[in-house]
Amino acid sequence: MNRQELIAKICEDVKLTKKQANSALTCVLNNIGGALKKGDKVSLVGFGTFKVAERKARTGVNPSTGKKIQIPARKVPVFKPGKKLKESV
């Protein structure tokens, strides 16, 4: 399912216009992204938790040359599915 299909499904389920559904979805995604940017975690009970994880610096290998390279530490978004989501899949 892509963004447009999700918006269409929201319109059908909640009886909103496409413009309203798009605004609602954009708002939710922006707020999740904003919370992660601040270092907060977002928990949606039954669905899952979004949080930021730290990846340590490490040594990698360039596959085309075989030369070792240093990969710097960085922050990455992580999603851990909730119990209800796991059971539904």
C-alpha positions as CSV (number, residue, x, y, z in Angstrom):
1,M,0.0,0.0,0.0
2,N,1.4,3.4,-0.9
3,R,0.5,6.9,0.4
4,Q,-2.3,7.5,-2.1
5,E,-3.9,4.1,-1.4
6,L,-3.7,4.8,2.4
7,I,-5.3,8.2,1.9
8,A,-8.1,6.6,-0.1
9,K,-8.7,4.0,2.6
10,I,-8.8,6.7,5.3
11,C,-11.4,8.6,3.2
12,E,-13.5,5.4,2.9
13,D,-13.3,4.4,6.6
14,V,-13.7,7.9,8.2
15,K,-15.7,9.6,5.5
16,L,-13.2,12.5,5.0
17,T,-12.3,14.3,1.7
18,K,-9.0,13.4,0.2
19,K,-7.7,16.8,1.1
20,Q,-8.7,16.3,4.8
21,A,-7.3,12.7,4.9
22,N,-4.0,13.9,3.3
23,S,-3.7,16.7,5.9
24,A,-4.4,14.3,8.7
25,L,-1.8,11.8,7.5
26,T,0.8,14.5,6.9
27,C,0.2,15.8,10.4
28,V,0.6,12.4,12.0
29,L,3.8,11.6,10.1
30,N,5.3,15.1,10.7
31,N,4.6,14.8,14.4
32,I,6.2,11.4,14.6
33,G,9.2,12.6,12.7
34,G,9.4,15.8,14.9
35,A,9.3,13.7,18.1
36,L,12.1,11.4,16.8
37,K,14.2,14.4,15.8
38,K,14.0,15.7,19.4
39,G,15.1,12.3,20.6
40,D,11.6,11.3,22.0
41,K,10.0,8.0,21.5
42,V,6.5,7.5,20.1
43,S,4.4,4.6,21.4
44,L,1.1,3.6,19.8
45,V,-0.3,0.9,22.0
46,G,-1.1,-2.2,20.1
47,F,0.7,-0.9,16.9
48,G,4.3,-0.3,18.0
49,T,7.0,2.1,19.1
50,F,9.1,4.4,17.0
51,K,12.4,5.5,18.6
52,V,15.9,6.7,17.8
53,A,18.9,4.3,18.1
54,E,22.6,5.0,18.1
55,R,24.8,3.1,15.7
56,K,28.4,2.8,16.7
57,A,31.3,3.7,14.4
58,R,32.6,0.7,12.6
59,T,34.9,-0.5,9.9
60,G,33.3,-1.6,6.6
61,V,34.5,-2.9,3.3
62,N,33.9,-1.2,-0.1
63,P,32.5,-4.1,-2.1
64,S,33.9,-2.9,-5.5
65,T,37.5,-2.3,-4.3
66,G,37.7,-4.5,-1.2
67,K,39.3,-1.5,0.6
68,K,38.4,-1.0,4.3
69,I,36.6,2.2,5.1
70,Q,35.5,3.8,8.4
71,I,31.8,4.2,8.9
72,P,30.9,7.0,11.4
73,A,28.5,6.7,14.3
74,R,25.0,7.9,13.5
75,K,21.4,8.0,14.8
76,V,18.8,5.9,13.0
77,P,15.0,5.6,13.4
78,V,13.8,2.2,14.6
79,F,10.3,0.7,14.7
80,K,9.4,-2.1,17.1
81,P,6.0,-3.7,16.3
82,G,3.5,-4.1,19.2
83,K,1.9,-7.3,20.3
84,K,-1.4,-6.8,18.4
85,L,0.4,-6.0,15.2
86,K,2.6,-9.1,15.5
87,E,-0.5,-11.3,16.1
88,S,-2.4,-9.8,13.2
89,V,0.4,-10.6,10.7
